[in-house]
Amino acid sequence: MSKILRGLAAGWGAKKLGGGCFTTVLVFLLLWWLLGGIGIFE
């Protein structure tokens, strides 16, 4: 369940911050990594 919430949060952030396709993927990966490192969704 935590990975689903983490994915939703990263996806929402990537949609808001990303401009094009490549940038959105990069922002998603960055947010996924940051949210996993912080441990919010554990």
PDBQT receptor file of N, H, CA, C and O in Angstrom, charges set to zero:
ATOM      1  N   MET A   1       0.816  -1.201   0.000  1.00  0.00    +0.000 N 
ATOM      2  CA  MET A   1       0.000   0.000   0.000  1.00  0.00    +0.000 C 
ATOM      3  C   MET A   1       0.858   1.263   0.000  1.00  0.00    +0.000 C 
ATOM      4  O   MET A   1       0.494   2.266  -0.614  1.00  0.00    +0.000 OA
ATOM      5  N   SER A   2       1.986   1.213   0.682  1.00  0.00    +0.000 N 
ATOM      6  H   SER A   2       2.282   0.398   1.181  1.00  0.00    +0.000 HD
ATOM      7  CA  SER A   2       2.829   2.402   0.742  1.00  0.00    +0.000 C 
ATOM      8  C   SER A   2       3.411   2.751  -0.624  1.00  0.00    +0.000 C 
ATOM      9  O   SER A   2       3.592   3.928  -0.935  1.00  0.00    +0.000 OA
ATOM     10  N   LYS A   3       3.706   1.743  -1.440  1.00  0.00    +0.000 N 
ATOM     11  H   LYS A   3       3.558   0.787  -1.188  1.00  0.00    +0.000 HD
ATOM     12  CA  LYS A   3       4.250   2.031  -2.774  1.00  0.00    +0.000 C 
ATOM     13  C   LYS A   3       3.195   2.659  -3.670  1.00  0.00    +0.000 C 
ATOM     14  O   LYS A   3       3.520   3.473  -4.535  1.00  0.00    +0.000 OA
ATOM     15  N   ILE A   4       1.940   2.290  -3.473  1.00  0.00    +0.000 N 
ATOM     16  H   ILE A   4       1.676   1.629  -2.771  1.00  0.00    +0.000 HD
ATOM     17  CA  ILE A   4       0.867   2.894  -4.260  1.00  0.00    +0.000 C 
ATOM     18  C   ILE A   4       0.723   4.369  -3.897  1.00  0.00    +0.000 C 
ATOM     19  O   ILE A   4       0.612   5.217  -4.783  1.00  0.00    +0.000 OA
ATOM     20  N   LEU A   5       0.723   4.678  -2.610  1.00  0.00    +0.000 N 
ATOM     21  H   LEU A   5       0.813   3.989  -1.891  1.00  0.00    +0.000 HD
ATOM     22  CA  LEU A   5       0.622   6.075  -2.179  1.00  0.00    +0.000 C 
ATOM     23  C   LEU A   5       1.827   6.883  -2.620  1.00  0.00    +0.000 C 
ATOM     24  O   LEU A   5       1.701   8.039  -3.025  1.00  0.00    +0.000 OA
ATOM     25  N   ARG A   6       2.996   6.266  -2.538  1.00  0.00    +0.000 N 
ATOM     26  H   ARG A   6       3.098   5.327  -2.208  1.00  0.00    +0.000 HD
ATOM     27  CA  ARG A   6       4.222   6.929  -2.979  1.00  0.00    +0.000 C 
ATOM     28  C   ARG A   6       4.162   7.216  -4.480  1.00  0.00    +0.000 C 
ATOM     29  O   ARG A   6       4.553   8.294  -4.927  1.00  0.00    +0.000 OA
ATOM     30  N   GLY A   7       3.673   6.248  -5.250  1.00  0.00    +0.000 N 
ATOM     31  H   GLY A   7       3.356   5.372  -4.887  1.00  0.00    +0.000 HD
ATOM     32  CA  GLY A   7       3.530   6.428  -6.696  1.00  0.00    +0.000 C 
ATOM     33  C   GLY A   7       2.528   7.506  -7.051  1.00  0.00    +0.000 C 
ATOM     34  O   GLY A   7       2.748   8.290  -7.974  1.00  0.00    +0.000 OA
ATOM     35  N   LEU A   8       1.417   7.547  -6.312  1.00  0.00    +0.000 N 
ATOM     36  H   LEU A   8       1.238   6.910  -5.562  1.00  0.00    +0.000 HD
ATOM     37  CA  LEU A   8       0.411   8.577  -6.568  1.00  0.00    +0.000 C 
ATOM     38  C   LEU A   8       0.956   9.969  -6.252  1.00  0.00    +0.000 C 
ATOM     39  O   LEU A   8       0.736  10.914  -7.011  1.00  0.00    +0.000 OA
ATOM     40  N   ALA A   9       1.667  10.091  -5.134  1.00  0.00    +0.000 N 
ATOM     41  H   ALA A   9       1.846   9.324  -4.518  1.00  0.00    +0.000 HD
ATOM     42  CA  ALA A   9       2.236  11.386  -4.769  1.00  0.00    +0.000 C 
ATOM     43  C   ALA A   9       3.295  11.817  -5.785  1.00  0.00    +0.000 C 
ATOM     44  O   ALA A   9       3.338  12.981  -6.183  1.00  0.00    +0.000 OA
ATOM     45  N   ALA A  10       4.141  10.888  -6.201  1.00  0.00    +0.000 N 
ATOM     46  H   ALA A  10       4.107   9.942  -5.877  1.00  0.00    +0.000 HD
ATOM     47  CA  ALA A  10       5.176  11.210  -7.185  1.00  0.00    +0.000 C 
ATOM     48  C   ALA A  10       4.548  11.540  -8.539  1.00  0.00    +0.000 C 
ATOM     49  O   ALA A  10       5.006  12.450  -9.230  1.00  0.00    +0.000 OA
ATOM     50  N   GLY A  11       3.520  10.817  -8.913  1.00  0.00    +0.000 N 
ATOM     51  H   GLY A  11       3.148  10.078  -8.352  1.00  0.00    +0.000 HD
ATOM     52  CA  GLY A  11       2.835  11.082 -10.178  1.00  0.00    +0.000 C 
ATOM     53  C   GLY A  11       2.149  12.430 -10.204  1.00  0.00    +0.000 C 
ATOM     54  O   GLY A  11       2.189  13.135 -11.212  1.00  0.00    +0.000 OA
ATOM     55  N   TRP A  12       1.514  12.793  -9.089  1.00  0.00    +0.000 N 
ATOM     56  H   TRP A  12       1.481  12.220  -8.270  1.00  0.00    +0.000 HD
ATOM     57  CA  TRP A  12       0.852  14.091  -9.003  1.00  0.00    +0.000 C 
ATOM     58  C   TRP A  12       1.878  15.218  -9.085  1.00  0.00    +0.000 C 
ATOM     59  O   TRP A  12       1.668  16.207  -9.786  1.00  0.00    +0.000 OA
ATOM     60  N   GLY A  13       2.983  15.063  -8.368  1.00  0.00    +0.000 N 
ATOM     61  H   GLY A  13       3.154  14.259  -7.799  1.00  0.00    +0.000 HD
ATOM     62  CA  GLY A  13       4.039  16.077  -8.412  1.00  0.00    +0.000 C 
ATOM     63  C   GLY A  13       4.668  16.195  -9.785  1.00  0.00    +0.000 C 
ATOM     64  O   GLY A  13       4.967  17.297 -10.245  1.00  0.00    +0.000 OA
ATOM     65  N   ALA A  14       4.871  15.062 -10.443  1.00  0.00    +0.000 N 
ATOM     66  H   ALA A  14       4.628  14.166 -10.070  1.00  0.00    +0.000 HD
ATOM     67  CA  ALA A  14       5.462  15.077 -11.782  1.00  0.00    +0.000 C 
ATOM     68  C   ALA A  14       4.526  15.742 -12.777  1.00  0.00    +0.000 C 
ATOM     69  O   ALA A  14       4.975  16.445 -13.683  1.00  0.00    +0.000 OA
ATOM     70  N   LYS A  15       3.232  15.523 -12.613  1.00  0.00    +0.000 N 
ATOM     71  H   LYS A  15       2.868  14.952 -11.878  1.00  0.00    +0.000 HD
ATOM     72  CA  LYS A  15       2.263  16.147 -13.510  1.00  0.00    +0.000 C 
ATOM     73  C   LYS A  15       2.273  17.663 -13.334  1.00  0.00    +0.000 C 
ATOM     74  O   LYS A  15       2.169  18.405 -14.310  1.00  0.00    +0.000 OA
ATOM     75  N   LYS A  16       2.398  18.118 -12.092  1.00  0.00    +0.000 N 
ATOM     76  H   LYS A  16       2.482  17.515 -11.299  1.00  0.00    +0.000 HD
ATOM     77  CA  LYS A  16       2.386  19.553 -11.819  1.00  0.00    +0.000 C 
ATOM     78  C   LYS A  16       3.702  20.222 -12.222  1.00  0.00    +0.000 C 
ATOM     79  O   LYS A  16       3.689  21.340 -12.739  1.00  0.00    +0.000 OA
ATOM     80  N   LEU A  17       4.839  19.553 -11.991  1.00  0.00    +0.000 N 
ATOM     81  H   LEU A  17       4.849  18.645 -11.572  1.00  0.00    +0.000 HD
ATOM     82  CA  LEU A  17       6.142  20.169 -12.211  1.00  0.00    +0.000 C 
ATOM     83  C   LEU A  17       6.732  19.900 -13.595  1.00  0.00    +0.000 C 
ATOM     84  O   LEU A  17       7.501  20.712 -14.110  1.00  0.00    +0.000 OA
ATOM     85  N   GLY A  18       6.377  18.770 -14.194  1.00  0.00    +0.000 N 
ATOM     86  H   GLY A  18       5.752  18.111 -13.775  1.00  0.00    +0.000 HD
ATOM     87  CA  GLY A  18       6.978  18.387 -15.469  1.00  0.00    +0.000 C 
ATOM     88  C   GLY A  18       6.399  19.164 -16.630  1.00  0.00    +0.000 C 
ATOM     89  O   GLY A  18       5.204  19.458 -16.669  1.00  0.00    +0.000 OA
ATOM     90  N   GLY A  19       7.265  19.493 -17.577  1.00  0.00    +0.000 N 
ATOM     91  H   GLY A  19       8.236  19.255 -17.545  1.00  0.00    +0.000 HD
ATOM     92  CA  GLY A  19       6.808  20.230 -18.745  1.00  0.00    +0.000 C 
ATOM     93  C   GLY A  19       6.490  19.299 -19.898  1.00  0.00    +0.000 C 
ATOM     94  O   GLY A  19       5.357  19.255 -20.377  1.00  0.00    +0.000 OA
ATOM     95  N   GLY A  20       7.497  18.550 -20.345  1.00  0.00    +0.000 N 
ATOM     96  H   GLY A  20       8.417  18.585 -19.956  1.00  0.00    +0.000 HD
ATOM     97  CA  GLY A  20       7.304  17.621 -21.446  1.00  0.00    +0.000 C 
ATOM     98  C   GLY A  20       7.338  16.188 -20.956  1.00  0.00    +0.000 C 
ATOM     99  O   GLY A  20       7.326  15.929 -19.752  1.00  0.00    +0.000 OA
ATOM    100  N   CYS A  21       7.380  15.282 -21.878  1.00  0.00    +0.000 N 
ATOM    101  H   CYS A  21       7.390  15.492 -22.855  1.00  0.00    +0.000 HD
ATOM    102  CA  CYS A  21       7.356  13.858 -21.537  1.00  0.00    +0.000 C 
ATOM    103  C   CYS A  21       8.615  13.444 -20.766  1.00  0.00    +0.000 C 
ATOM    104  O   CYS A  21       8.526  12.789 -19.728  1.00  0.00    +0.000 OA
ATOM    105  N   PHE A  22       9.779  13.829 -21.280  1.00  0.00    +0.000 N 
ATOM    106  H   PHE A  22       9.851  14.361 -22.123  1.00  0.00    +0.000 HD
ATOM    107  CA  PHE A  22      11.041  13.425 -20.664  1.00  0.00    +0.000 C 
ATOM    108  C   PHE A  22      11.209  14.066 -19.287  1.00  0.00    +0.000 C 
ATOM    109  O   PHE A  22      11.656  13.414 -18.343  1.00  0.00    +0.000 OA
ATOM    110  N   THR A  23      10.851  15.336 -19.179  1.00  0.00    +0.000 N 
ATOM    111  H   THR A  23      10.488  15.865 -19.946  1.00  0.00    +0.000 HD
ATOM    112  CA  THR A  23      10.968  16.048 -17.904  1.00  0.00    +0.000 C 
ATOM    113  C   THR A  23      10.027  15.455 -16.866  1.00  0.00    +0.000 C 
ATOM    114  O   THR A  23      10.392  15.347 -15.696  1.00  0.00    +0.000 OA
ATOM    115  N   THR A  24       8.827  15.071 -17.272  1.00  0.00    +0.000 N 
ATOM    116  H   THR A  24       8.530  15.159 -18.223  1.00  0.00    +0.000 HD
ATOM    117  CA  THR A  24       7.866  14.473 -16.352  1.00  0.00    +0.000 C 
ATOM    118  C   THR A  24       8.396  13.160 -15.801  1.00  0.00    +0.000 C 
ATOM    119  O   THR A  24       8.240  12.883 -14.612  1.00  0.00    +0.000 OA
ATOM    120  N   VAL A  25       9.015  12.356 -16.639  1.00  0.00    +0.000 N 
ATOM    121  H   VAL A  25       9.142  12.581 -17.605  1.00  0.00    +0.000 HD
ATOM    122  CA  VAL A  25       9.584  11.088 -16.186  1.00  0.00    +0.000 C 
ATOM    123  C   VAL A  25      10.724  11.342 -15.207  1.00  0.00    +0.000 C 
ATOM    124  O   VAL A  25      10.828  10.660 -14.187  1.00  0.00    +0.000 OA
ATOM    125  N   LEU A  26      11.577  12.313 -15.506  1.00  0.00    +0.000 N 
ATOM    126  H   LEU A  26      11.492  12.867 -16.334  1.00  0.00    +0.000 HD
ATOM    127  CA  LEU A  26      12.674  12.635 -14.597  1.00  0.00    +0.000 C 
ATOM    128  C   LEU A  26      12.168  13.135 -13.250  1.00  0.00    +0.000 C 
ATOM    129  O   LEU A  26      12.686  12.737 -12.207  1.00  0.00    +0.000 OA
ATOM    130  N   VAL A  27      11.170  13.996 -13.265  1.00  0.00    +0.000 N 
ATOM    131  H   VAL A  27      10.750  14.319 -14.113  1.00  0.00    +0.000 HD
ATOM    132  CA  VAL A  27      10.607  14.518 -12.020  1.00  0.00    +0.000 C 
ATOM    133  C   VAL A  27       9.954  13.384 -11.231  1.00  0.00    +0.000 C 
ATOM    134  O   VAL A  27      10.088  13.328 -10.009  1.00  0.00    +0.000 OA
ATOM    135  N   PHE A  28       9.250  12.479 -11.917  1.00  0.00    +0.000 N 
ATOM    136  H   PHE A  28       9.142  12.524 -12.910  1.00  0.00    +0.000 HD
ATOM    137  CA  PHE A  28       8.636  11.343 -11.242  1.00  0.00    +0.000 C 
ATOM    138  C   PHE A  28       9.693  10.485 -10.551  1.00  0.00    +0.000 C 
ATOM    139  O   PHE A  28       9.527  10.117  -9.388  1.00  0.00    +0.000 OA
ATOM    140  N   LEU A  29      10.767  10.167 -11.251  1.00  0.00    +0.000 N 
ATOM    141  H   LEU A  29      10.902  10.466 -12.195  1.00  0.00    +0.000 HD
ATOM    142  CA  LEU A  29      11.817   9.339 -10.661  1.00  0.00    +0.000 C 
ATOM    143  C   LEU A  29      12.492  10.035  -9.484  1.00  0.00    +0.000 C 
ATOM    144  O   LEU A  29      12.806   9.399  -8.478  1.00  0.00    +0.000 OA
ATOM    145  N   LEU A  30      12.712  11.334  -9.612  1.00  0.00    +0.000 N 
ATOM    146  H   LEU A  30      12.456  11.850 -10.429  1.00  0.00    +0.000 HD
ATOM    147  CA  LEU A  30      13.311  12.093  -8.524  1.00  0.00    +0.000 C 
ATOM    148  C   LEU A  30      12.402  12.104  -7.299  1.00  0.00    +0.000 C 
ATOM    149  O   LEU A  30      12.864  11.879  -6.180  1.00  0.00    +0.000 OA
ATOM    150  N   LEU A  31      11.118  12.365  -7.504  1.00  0.00    +0.000 N 
ATOM    151  H   LEU A  31      10.743  12.548  -8.412  1.00  0.00    +0.000 HD
ATOM    152  CA  LEU A  31      10.183  12.376  -6.382  1.00  0.00    +0.000 C 
ATOM    153  C   LEU A  31      10.032  10.993  -5.761  1.00  0.00    +0.000 C 
ATOM    154  O   LEU A  31       9.939  10.874  -4.539  1.00  0.00    +0.000 OA
ATOM    155  N   TRP A  32      10.005   9.945  -6.582  1.00  0.00    +0.000 N 
ATOM    156  H   TRP A  32      10.080  10.041  -7.575  1.00  0.00    +0.000 HD
ATOM    157  CA  TRP A  32       9.910   8.570  -6.075  1.00  0.00    +0.000 C 
ATOM    158  C   TRP A  32      11.093   8.274  -5.158  1.00  0.00    +0.000 C 
ATOM    159  O   TRP A  32      10.933   7.699  -4.081  1.00  0.00    +0.000 OA
ATOM    160  N   TRP A  33      12.282   8.674  -5.603  1.00  0.00    +0.000 N 
ATOM    161  H   TRP A  33      12.412   9.141  -6.478  1.00  0.00    +0.000 HD
ATOM    162  CA  TRP A  33      13.495   8.440  -4.820  1.00  0.00    +0.000 C 
ATOM    163  C   TRP A  33      13.480   9.254  -3.517  1.00  0.00    +0.000 C 
ATOM    164  O   TRP A  33      13.819   8.740  -2.450  1.00  0.00    +0.000 OA
ATOM    165  N   LEU A  34      13.085  10.518  -3.619  1.00  0.00    +0.000 N 
ATOM    166  H   LEU A  34      12.809  10.935  -4.485  1.00  0.00    +0.000 HD
ATOM    167  CA  LEU A  34      13.050  11.378  -2.433  1.00  0.00    +0.000 C 
ATOM    168  C   LEU A  34      12.027  10.897  -1.414  1.00  0.00    +0.000 C 
ATOM    169  O   LEU A  34      12.314  10.856  -0.217  1.00  0.00    +0.000 OA
ATOM    170  N   LEU A  35      10.847  10.535  -1.874  1.00  0.00    +0.000 N 
ATOM    171  H   LEU A  35      10.614  10.568  -2.845  1.00  0.00    +0.000 HD
ATOM    172  CA  LEU A  35       9.800  10.064  -0.956  1.00  0.00    +0.000 C 
ATOM    173  C   LEU A  35      10.200   8.736  -0.314  1.00  0.00    +0.000 C 
ATOM    174  O   LEU A  35       9.849   8.476   0.837  1.00  0.00    +0.000 OA
ATOM    175  N   GLY A  36      10.918   7.909  -1.034  1.00  0.00    +0.000 N 
ATOM    176  H   GLY A  36      11.203   8.120  -1.969  1.00  0.00    +0.000 HD
ATOM    177  CA  GLY A  36      11.401   6.643  -0.466  1.00  0.00    +0.000 C 
ATOM    178  C   GLY A  36      12.508   6.865   0.538  1.00  0.00    +0.000 C 
ATOM    179  O   GLY A  36      12.583   6.163   1.546  1.00  0.00    +0.000 OA
ATOM    180  N   GLY A  37      13.369   7.832   0.276  1.00  0.00    +0.000 N 
ATOM    181  H   GLY A  37      13.308   8.403  -0.543  1.00  0.00    +0.000 HD
ATOM    182  CA  GLY A  37      14.480   8.119   1.179  1.00  0.00    +0.000 C 
ATOM    183  C   GLY A  37      14.039   8.748   2.479  1.00  0.00    +0.000 C 
ATOM    184  O   GLY A  37      14.620   8.494   3.535  1.00  0.00    +0.000 OA
ATOM    185  N   ILE A  38      13.003   9.576   2.399  1.00  0.00    +0.000 N 
ATOM    186  H   ILE A  38      12.531   9.782   1.542  1.00  0.00    +0.000 HD
ATOM    187  CA  ILE A  38      12.483  10.241   3.600  1.00  0.00    +0.000 C 
ATOM    188  C   ILE A  38      11.736   9.235   4.469  1.00  0.00    +0.000 C 
ATOM    189  O   ILE A  38      11.783   9.322   5.696  1.00  0.00    +0.000 OA
ATOM    190  N   GLY A  39      11.051   8.287   3.850  1.00  0.00    +0.000 N 
ATOM    191  H   GLY A  39      11.012   8.216   2.853  1.00  0.00    +0.000 HD
ATOM    192  CA  GLY A  39      10.321   7.270   4.599  1.00  0.00    +0.000 C 
ATOM    193  C   GLY A  39       8.944   7.720   5.045  1.00  0.00    +0.000 C 
ATOM    194  O   GLY A  39       8.436   7.239   6.057  1.00  0.00    +0.000 OA
ATOM    195  N   ILE A  40       8.329   8.636   4.307  1.00  0.00    +0.000 N 
ATOM    196  H   ILE A  40       8.741   9.027   3.484  1.00  0.00    +0.000 HD
ATOM    197  CA  ILE A  40       7.008   9.119   4.685  1.00  0.00    +0.000 C 
ATOM    198  C   ILE A  40       5.955   8.007   4.543  1.00  0.00    +0.000 C 
ATOM    199  O   ILE A  40       5.089   7.864   5.406  1.00  0.00    +0.000 OA
ATOM    200  N   PHE A  41       6.026   7.243   3.487  1.00  0.00    +0.000 N 
ATOM    201  H   PHE A  41       6.730   7.360   2.786  1.00  0.00    +0.000 HD
ATOM    202  CA  PHE A  41       4.991   6.264   3.183  1.00  0.00    +0.000 C 
ATOM    203  C   PHE A  41       5.397   4.851   3.607  1.00  0.00    +0.000 C 
ATOM    204  O   PHE A  41       5.226   3.904   2.839  1.00  0.00    +0.000 OA
ATOM    205  N   GLU A  42       5.917   4.704   4.783  1.00  0.00    +0.000 N 
ATOM    206  H   GLU A  42       6.056   5.473   5.407  1.00  0.00    +0.000 HD
ATOM    207  CA  GLU A  42       6.288   3.368   5.270  1.00  0.00    +0.000 C 
ATOM    208  C   GLU A  42       5.313   2.872   6.294  1.00  0.00    +0.000 C 
ATOM    209  O   GLU A  42       5.470   1.766   6.811  1.00  0.00    +0.000 OA
TER     210      GLU A  42
